[in-house]
């Protein structure tokens, strides 16, 4: 009997993935979206101080052990900041005298309602749904924010020269008009712990309010002092120094045919000093000498600027 086998062929559809088109964003150097390192560090120290002060103030107000930690500092446009917030949240607009844009302090609605319950005497407040504040709750929250602004003025010190106050409440991040979409905001993100509960919070201040003072708050050095520091640092960097004979031009066939014992004529006169070079740049000339059992170069001419005179070339 013939032996028959069944052949099972499996086919698979070839899947081709198309790489997404790269999006190139135009960077406007007139409106930088990042903070200089020294400016960022100065602001981080200020907001860390504010976080500690705010945590102490919350403990006194809500009568529950509280702690505030500054987790991140960034510079965003107001549109980017608003897009990062939940649609329904508590936003307190803070007018700054002399500035077109307003500062914003923001925290979750349910977290704030829990704080208010503690302030009214509840030891373990029940979970509350997200809703807007009643007039009494809004008055209590306004007092919390007003006290927080006192801590902010103390922490920022000379960085915040314009008066800042508590303004209106907003509960929809997409409709709050604190600034224009393209206005730059310095945004500090906090973790607010009240009792066993941790809630996120943000504080956004228009960059135009803080940046002018950062140059004065961060120590700077003059151009002359900076040059002196640079020269002192460069003077400690090791470099390679060599003595060179005048180069000879030969054909590649000569180089390929070199063998042991061959002579290569160099156009360097016997009485002519060698060229002192640093990384290939000539800085002077030297005669061949000795230092004990080792060869040495005796400096004949010195030209640190790196230019060679006509007499040295001949």
N, C-alpha and C positions, 0 to 999 in steps of 0.2 A: 504494500500500500504506500502510496506516496505520502511523504511527510510534509504537512502543510503548517506553516506558522503565520500567525497574524501579526502584522506590523502596526503598532500604534504610533501615530505621528502627532505630536503636540505642537501647536503653533501658538505664538503669542504676538499680539499686535505691538508693533514698535511704537513706543511712546517718546515723542520728541518734546522736550521742554524748551520753551523759548525764554531766554533770559530777559528779565524786565529792563526796559530802557532806563539808562542812567539819567537822573535828574541833576542838572547842574544849577546850584543856587548862586546868585550873584551876591558877592560880599561888598557891602558899602563901608569903606574905611572911615567915612564921616560919622557913622553910627555903629561903633563896635559893640558886639553882643557878648563880649567876654570881659572880665575884670582883670586888670593887671595883678600879678601875684602879690605885690606889697599892698595894693588896695584891698584885695580879697582877704588878706590876713588881718588887716586893720578892722574890716567889717565883721569878720568872724569873731574876733575878740569882743567887739562891742555887742554883737547879738548873743554870744554866750553869756556875757554879763547880764544882758536883759533877760535871758531865759532863767537864770538863777533868781533874779529879783522877782520875776513874774511868778515863779513857783512858790516863793515865800509869801507873796501877796495872795495867791490863790488859797494857800493853806489857811491864812488868817480869815479870808472871806467865807469860804465854804465849810470851814471847820473840819476838814478832812485832809490828811497828809497828801500833799500834792508836789509834783516835780515836773519841770519843763526842761526839755533838752533840745538844743539847736542841732538839727541833723544835716542840713544842707543849705548852701547859699549859692544863688545863681542870679544871672541877669537875663530876663526874658522880656519880650514885647508884651503889652497888656493883653493882646489877643491870645498869645500862647499861654499866659497865666490864667486867663479866664477859662480857656479850653481845658486846662488841667483840673479844674474844680468840679465837684458834683453839680448836677443841674439844680438841685434843691439844697441849699446850705445857708448858713448865717454869715452875712458879710456886713461889716460895719465900715462905712466910708468915712475917711478921716481927712477933712480939708486941711491943706497946708497953705499958710499965708504966702502969697506971692507966686504960687505955682498953679499952672492950669490944671494939672492932673491931681487926683486925690490918692492918698495912701489907703490901703485896705487891710483890715484884720479879719481873718476868716476861720471858722471852726464848724464842725458838724452840728446840726440842729439838735439831735438827740443828746449829744454830749453836753451842750449848753443847758438844755432842760434838766439834765441830771444835776448839773452844778446849782441851778436855781433851786431845785428840790432840797439839796443839802443846805443851802442858805436859809430856806424856810423851815428847817428843822427835821427833815426826813433823814433817818439814819441809813436806810437802805432803799433808795428810790426805785420804784418799779420801772421797767423799760417803757419808754414813751415813743410813740410814732413821730416821724418827722412832720412838724407843723410849724407855722409861724408863731411868734410870741404874742401873748396877751399884753395889754398896756402895763400891767404890774411886772410881768417877766421882762419886758423891754426896758423898764426903768432900772431893774436890778442888773441886767446885762450892761446897760449904759454905764452904771457905776463901776462894774468890773473893768470895762474897757478904759474908762477915764483913769482909774488907778493904774492900769497897765501902761497908759501913756506917760504917767509920771515916771515909771521905771524906765521907759524907752528914752525919755529926755535925759535922764541921769546916765544911762548906759552909753548913748551915742555922744553925749557931751558936745564938743565943738563941731561934730559932724552934722548935727541938726541945729541949725541956727534960726530957721523960721518956726514960728508958733504952729502947733498942730493940735487939732481938737476933734471931738467926737461929732460926727455928722449923722446922716440918715442910715437906716437899716435897709438892706436888700436881701431877698431870699432866693433870687434866681440869678445864677452866675452869668447867664447868657444875656440878661437884660440890664445888668448893673452897668451904669455909665460912669465909671471912675476915671477913665482916661481914654484917649484915642487908641485905636487898634495898634498903631505903630509906636506908641510911646514906650520907652524902655523903663522897666521896673526892676528894682533890686528885691528879690524874693527870698525870704528866709523861711525854711520849713521846720516845724517844731513837732515833737512828740509830747503831748500833754497828759500826764498821769494824774488822775484824781482818784484816790483810793486804789481799787484794783483795776480800774478801767483806764485804757490808754486811747487817746483820740488824736488824730493829726490836726495841725493848725498851720496857718501861713500868715505871714506879714509881708505885704508888698509896699514898697516906698518908691515913688518916682526917682529915677536915677538923677534927674536934674536937681533934685533936692540935696543929694549926698555927694555926688561926684565933684562939684567945685571945691568942697572942703577937704577932699581926700589928699590933694596935693600938698595942703598945708599940714594935715595931720600926720602924714608919712614923712619921716626925715629924708631929706635929699642932700646930695653933695654937689659942689660946684664942678664945673667942667675941668678946672685945673686940678682939683683934688682927685677926680675920677681918672685923669691922665696919670697922675702920680701913682695911684693904686695899680693901674694897668701896667705901667713901667716896672713897678716893683714885682708884680706877678710874673711878667715876661722875663725879668732878670733871673728868676729861679728855675726856668724851664731849660733842661739840658738840650744842647744842639750838637750836631756832628760837624767837626772841623777837619778839613783835609788840605793837603798840599798837592798841587797839581802841576804837572809839566805841560808845556804847550802841546796841544793835540796835533796829530799827524793825519793827513787824509790819504787813505789807501783804497785800492779797489777791492770789491768783495772777493775776487778771485785770489788776491793775495792773502786775505784773511782765511779763506777756506784751505789754502795751501800751506799755512804755517805749520812748522814742525819744530821739534826740540832742537835747539842750537841755532835757529834762524835769528837774524838781527833785524830789528825794526828801527829805522832811522827816524828820529824825532827832531823837529825844527826848533829845538830848545838849546840856545847857546850855553856853553859850560859855565860861563860867568854870570848868566842871567838868574835872578832869584826865582823861586817857585811862587805860584799864586796861592794865597790863603783863601779858601772858599768855605762858606757855611750854607749847606743845602744847595750847593751849586752856584751860589751868589758870591762873587769876589769881594773881599773886604780888605785886602792888603797883599803884601808880598813878604817872603821870608827866605833866608838862606839856610842851607842844610847845615846842621850842627849836631852836637851829641850831648846827651844828659846821662852821664855814667855809661852804662852798657847799651843804652837805647838811643836811637836816632831822635833828633829834635829839630824844630824849626826856629831859627832866630829871626824875629820880626824885623824887617827892614823898613817897610812903610805900612801905615795903618790908615784905612779909609772906611770907617764903619758905615758910611752912607751907601756903600756898595758900588761906587763908580770907580773906574780905573783910568788913570791918566795916560796920555799918549806915550810918555817915557816908559811906563810900565808895560805897555803893549809891545814896544820895540825890543 
